[in-house]
Amino acid sequence: MSAPQPTEITLHQASRVLEIAFSDGKVVRLPCEFLRVYSPSAEVRGHGSGQEVLQAGKRDVQITAIEPVGTYAVRLVFSDGHDTGLYSWDYLHELGANQDELWKEYIDRLAKAGASREPPGSVSTPAARPSTSVIGWKKL
């Protein structure tokens, strides 16, 4: 069985959320920060098990460009300069299906490392799930 394909991709810039509607009817809303810290790039995932690099200080990151890669993925360009890693439709669908669990794992890893979601030099606030309000929609 083939993986669900996206039928629509919308970047909500004000709320920093990427919304993806899939052919199976599922709609996922993935915050930019979430996508950045779970980038499929080697820079984030490492080159093998146990080599993952914790991404701290990414709360305010935004997606500045979405580039199609064939018919199977997109490359996301982030405001912090990160632009490696291909987000396949399978991977995006999986992130949406496991978002709550993955977000909790990320927050727990930050706490264990004594790290923060806040960018360096900003005032720290408690770690919480990113807002998913739908103000400021922009279709790409």
C-alpha positions as CSV (number, residue, x, y, z in Angstrom):
1,M,0.0,0.0,0.0
2,S,1.4,3.4,-0.9
3,A,1.8,6.2,1.6
4,P,-0.8,9.0,1.7
5,Q,0.1,11.9,-0.5
6,P,-0.4,15.6,0.4
7,T,-3.3,17.2,-1.2
8,E,-2.6,20.7,0.2
9,I,0.3,22.3,2.1
10,T,-0.3,25.6,3.9
11,L,2.2,27.6,5.9
12,H,0.6,29.7,8.6
13,Q,3.3,32.3,9.2
14,A,1.9,34.2,12.1
15,S,1.3,31.0,14.2
16,R,4.4,29.3,12.7
17,V,2.5,26.1,11.7
18,L,2.7,24.0,8.6
19,E,-0.6,22.4,7.8
20,I,-0.7,19.4,5.5
21,A,-3.8,17.7,4.2
22,F,-3.2,14.1,3.1
23,S,-5.1,11.9,0.6
24,D,-6.3,9.6,3.4
25,G,-8.2,12.6,4.9
26,K,-5.8,13.2,7.7
27,V,-4.8,16.9,8.3
28,V,-1.7,17.5,10.4
29,R,-0.6,20.8,11.9
30,L,3.1,20.8,12.6
31,P,4.7,23.8,14.4
32,C,7.9,25.1,12.8
33,E,9.8,24.5,16.0
34,F,8.6,20.8,16.1
35,L,9.7,20.3,12.4
36,R,13.0,21.9,13.1
37,V,13.9,19.8,16.2
38,Y,12.8,16.6,14.4
39,S,14.5,17.4,11.2
40,P,15.5,14.3,9.3
41,S,19.0,15.7,8.6
42,A,22.2,14.1,9.7
43,E,22.9,17.4,11.6
44,V,20.0,16.6,13.9
45,R,19.7,12.8,13.7
46,G,23.4,12.0,13.5
47,H,24.8,9.2,11.4
48,G,23.5,6.3,13.6
49,S,21.6,5.4,16.7
50,G,22.6,7.4,19.8
51,Q,24.2,10.2,17.7
52,E,21.1,12.5,17.8
53,V,21.9,16.1,18.6
54,L,19.5,17.9,20.9
55,Q,18.2,21.1,19.2
56,A,17.7,23.8,21.9
57,G,16.7,27.4,21.5
58,K,14.4,26.9,18.5
59,R,11.1,28.2,19.9
60,D,11.0,31.2,17.5
61,V,12.2,29.5,14.4
62,Q,10.2,30.0,11.2
63,I,10.0,28.3,7.9
64,T,11.2,30.7,5.2
65,A,10.9,28.4,2.2
66,I,9.3,25.1,1.2
67,E,11.0,23.4,-1.8
68,P,9.5,20.4,-3.5
69,V,11.8,17.4,-4.0
70,G,10.4,15.2,-6.8
71,T,7.1,13.8,-5.9
72,Y,8.0,12.3,-2.6
73,A,9.3,15.1,-0.2
74,V,9.9,18.8,0.6
75,R,13.0,20.5,1.8
76,L,12.2,23.1,4.5
77,V,14.4,26.2,4.9
78,F,14.3,27.6,8.4
79,S,15.0,31.1,9.7
80,D,18.0,29.9,11.7
81,G,19.7,28.8,8.4
82,H,19.0,25.1,8.7
83,D,18.1,23.7,5.3
84,T,19.2,20.1,5.1
85,G,17.1,17.1,5.5
86,L,14.3,15.9,3.2
87,Y,10.9,15.6,4.8
88,S,9.2,12.7,2.9
89,W,5.4,12.5,2.9
90,D,5.8,9.3,5.0
91,Y,7.9,11.1,7.6
92,L,5.5,14.1,7.8
93,H,2.5,11.8,8.1
94,E,4.4,9.9,10.9
95,L,5.3,13.2,12.7
96,G,1.6,14.1,12.6
97,A,0.5,10.8,14.0
98,N,3.0,10.9,16.8
99,Q,3.2,14.6,17.5
100,D,2.1,14.6,21.1
101,E,4.4,11.8,22.2
102,L,7.4,13.2,20.2
103,W,6.8,16.7,21.7
104,K,6.8,15.3,25.2
105,E,10.0,13.4,24.5
106,Y,11.6,16.6,23.3
107,I,10.6,18.6,26.3
108,D,11.8,15.8,28.6
109,R,15.2,15.7,26.8
110,L,15.5,19.5,27.1
111,A,14.8,19.3,30.8
112,K,17.2,16.5,31.4
113,A,20.0,18.4,29.5
114,G,19.2,21.7,31.4
115,A,18.5,23.3,28.0
116,S,15.7,25.6,26.9
117,R,13.4,26.1,23.9
118,E,14.2,29.8,24.2
119,P,16.8,31.3,21.8
120,P,20.0,32.4,23.4
121,G,19.7,35.7,25.2
122,S,15.9,35.7,25.5
123,V,13.9,35.5,28.7
124,S,13.0,31.9,29.4
125,T,9.3,30.7,29.8
126,P,8.1,27.3,30.8
127,A,8.3,24.7,28.0
128,A,4.9,24.2,26.5
129,R,3.5,22.9,23.3
130,P,3.7,25.5,20.5
131,S,0.6,27.4,19.7
132,T,-1.4,26.1,16.7
133,S,-3.7,29.0,16.2
134,V,-4.7,29.7,12.6
135,I,-4.1,33.4,12.4
136,G,-2.2,34.7,9.4
137,W,-2.6,31.9,6.9
138,K,-0.6,32.0,3.7
139,K,-0.9,29.3,1.0
140,L,2.2,28.3,-0.8
